[in-house]
Amino acid sequence: MTTHAEPATAHAEPTTAAEDLTDAALRRAEHDLLRAELEHEQTRRTLTARSQ
């Protein structure tokens, strides 16, 4: 007998507004963190270049 797995989305629960807002907040926080890391790296490189 052959069995097959159903896609994970077949029984997915609909998201609530709170979950959607949480996901949006997490995406924004990740974006802000990546931007801050980039700015930090650019500053570090600038200061390193100036000190040489």
Summary of the structure (lengths in Angstrom):
residues: 52
radius of gyration: 21.9
end to end distance: 71.8
largest distance: 71.8
contacts: 76
relative contact order: 0.07
helix: 75%
strand: 0%
